């Protein structure tokens, strides 16, 4: 099993609305069959400003399933949106 954790800091301009839109659009990825476990989270209020704003935490059976997800049209469309609102990104894929 592969856990995919991808965290983002969003641009300061319209940050709250960008976070809301991120959360809404990310929920559509739940429809993808390759994702075994699905979590989309946002940083808790009153926590350090240096924390990332949002994160995707997805589990996949295999790295092949993760690769399929990375290349699927829904993910690519989501990625285009994220690219337009992100300031920073960090990602790790690890075995569980």
KEKE-3310 file (N, C-alpha, C; in steps of 0.2 Angstrom, whole numbers, plus 5000, padded with zeros to 4 digits):
npx = (5004:5003:5005:5000:5005:5001:5005:5000:5003:4994:4992:4992:4983:4965:4965:4956:4944:4951:4955:4943:4938:4948:4945:4932:4934:4943:4936:4929:4939:4937:4929:4937:4943:4955:4959:4961:4960:4954:4957:4955:4961:4961:4972:4970:4962:4970:4982:5000:5005:5015:5012:5006:4992:4982:4979:4981:4978:4980:4978:4984:4984:4995:5011:5009:4995:4995:5002:4993:4983:4990:4990:4977:4963:4955:4963:4973:4966:4962:4975:4979:4971:4976:4989:4986:4983:4992:5006:5017:5022:5023:5027:5025:5027:5025:5027:5015)
npy = (4994:5011:5027:5043:5059:5076:5092:5109:5127:5141:5155:5171:5181:5181:5170:5162:5160:5153:5141:5136:5133:5124:5113:5109:5106:5095:5086:5080:5071:5060:5051:5043:5027:5021:5026:5021:5025:5040:5057:5074:5088:5103:5116:5118:5131:5145:5139:5138:5150:5147:5134:5122:5125:5117:5099:5084:5067:5052:5034:5021:5005:5001:5007:5008:5011:5023:5030:5029:5037:5049:5053:5053:5062:5069:5071:5079:5090:5095:5098:5108:5119:5119:5123:5137:5143:5140:5143:5136:5119:5102:5085:5068:5051:5035:5019:5009)
npz = (5000:4996:5003:4999:5001:5000:5001:5002:5002:5000:4989:4995:4991:4991:4999:5008:5000:4990:4997:5000:4988:4983:4992:4988:4975:4976:4982:4972:4967:4974:4968:4960:4956:4959:4971:4987:5001:5007:5010:5013:5019:5029:5037:5054:5062:5071:5072:5069:5057:5048:5044:5032:5021:5016:5013:5004:5007:5002:4999:4990:4982:4974:4967:4954:4953:4959:4949:4939:4944:4944:4931:4926:4919:4928:4939:4932:4928:4941:4946:4937:4942:4955:4953:4949:4961:4971:4982:4988:4988:4995:4994:4998:4995:5002:5008:5017)
capx = (5000:5006:5002:5002:5003:5003:5003:5000:5002:4991:4994:4989:4977:4959:4966:4950:4940:4955:4955:4936:4937:4952:4942:4927:4937:4947:4931:4928:4943:4935:4926:4942:4943:4962:4960:4958:4958:4953:4956:4957:4961:4964:4975:4966:4962:4974:4989:5005:5005:5020:5009:5003:4985:4978:4983:4978:4981:4977:4981:4984:4986:5002:5013:5005:4988:4997:5004:4987:4980:4993:4990:4970:4961:4952:4969:4977:4962:4963:4982:4979:4968:4980:4994:4984:4982:4997:5013:5022:5020:5027:5024:5029:5024:5028:5024:5012)
capy = (5000:5017:5033:5049:5065:5081:5098:5116:5133:5144:5162:5176:5184:5177:5163:5159:5157:5147:5135:5133:5130:5118:5108:5107:5102:5089:5080:5076:5066:5054:5046:5039:5020:5019:5029:5016:5029:5047:5062:5081:5092:5110:5117:5120:5138:5146:5136:5143:5153:5143:5127:5122:5127:5111:5093:5077:5061:5046:5028:5017:4998:5000:5013:5008:5014:5030:5033:5030:5043:5055:5054:5053:5068:5072:5074:5084:5096:5098:5100:5115:5123:5120:5127:5144:5146:5138:5146:5131:5112:5097:5079:5062:5044:5030:5012:5008)
capz = (5000:4995:5005:4995:5005:4996:5005:4999:5004:4994:4988:5000:4988:4991:5002:5011:4995:4986:5001:5000:4981:4984:4996:4984:4969:4978:4984:4965:4966:4978:4963:4956:4959:4961:4978:4992:5007:5004:5015:5011:5025:5029:5043:5059:5064:5077:5072:5066:5050:5044:5042:5025:5021:5014:5011:5001:5010:4998:4999:4984:4982:4971:4964:4947:4954:4960:4943:4935:4947:4942:4924:4924:4917:4933:4943:4928:4929:4948:4946:4934:4947:4961:4950:4949:4967:4976:4983:4989:4988:4997:4993:4999:4994:5006:5009:5023)
cpx = (5004:5002:5005:5000:5006:5000:5004:4999:4999:4993:4989:4982:4971:4960:4960:4946:4944:4955:4948:4935:4942:4948:4936:4929:4940:4942:4929:4932:4941:4931:4931:4943:4949:4963:4957:4956:4959:4952:4959:4956:4963:4967:4970:4967:4967:4980:4994:5004:5010:5017:5007:4996:4981:4982:4979:4982:4977:4981:4979:4986:4993:5004:5010:4999:4990:4998:4998:4983:4983:4992:4982:4968:4958:4958:4972:4973:4962:4970:4982:4976:4973:4986:4993:4984:4988:5003:5018:5018:5025:5024:5029:5025:5028:5024:5021:5010)
cpy = (5006:5023:5039:5055:5071:5088:5104:5122:5137:5152:5166:5179:5179:5170:5159:5156:5152:5141:5132:5130:5124:5112:5105:5103:5096:5084:5076:5070:5059:5049:5041:5032:5018:5021:5024:5020:5036:5052:5069:5085:5099:5111:5120:5128:5139:5142:5140:5144:5149:5136:5128:5123:5121:5105:5088:5072:5055:5040:5024:5010:4997:5007:5013:5012:5022:5034:5034:5036:5049:5057:5055:5061:5072:5075:5080:5091:5099:5101:5107:5120:5125:5125:5135:5147:5144:5142:5141:5124:5107:5090:5073:5056:5039:5024:5012:5001)
cpz = (5000:4998:5001:4999:5001:4999:5001:5003:4998:4994:4993:4997:4988:4994:5004:5005:4991:4990:5000:4993:4980:4987:4992:4978:4971:4980:4978:4964:4969:4973:4959:4960:4961:4969:4983:4999:5005:5010:5012:5017:5024:5036:5048:5061:5070:5078:5068:5058:5045:5042:5035:5026:5020:5012:5008:5004:5007:4999:4993:4985:4980:4969:4957:4948:4955:4954:4939:4937:4944:4935:4922:4923:4923:4938:4939:4929:4936:4948:4943:4938:4952:4959:4950:4955:4972:4976:4984:4989:4991:4996:4995:4998:4997:5007:5016:5024)
residu = (UNK:UNK:UNK:UNK:UNK:UNK:UNK:UNK:UNK:UNK:UNK:UNK:UNK:UNK:UNK:UNK:UNK:UNK:UNK:UNK:UNK:UNK:UNK:UNK:UNK:UNK:UNK:UNK:UNK:UNK:UNK:UNK:UNK:UNK:UNK:UNK:UNK:UNK:UNK:UNK:UNK:UNK:UNK:UNK:UNK:UNK:UNK:UNK:UNK:UNK:UNK:UNK:UNK:UNK:UNK:UNK:UNK:UNK:UNK:UNK:UNK:UNK:UNK:UNK:UNK:UNK:UNK:UNK:UNK:UNK:UNK:UNK:UNK:UNK:UNK:UNK:UNK:UNK:UNK:UNK:UNK:UNK:UNK:UNK:UNK:UNK:UNK:UNK:UNK:UNK:UNK:UNK:UNK:UNK:UNK:UNK)
# end
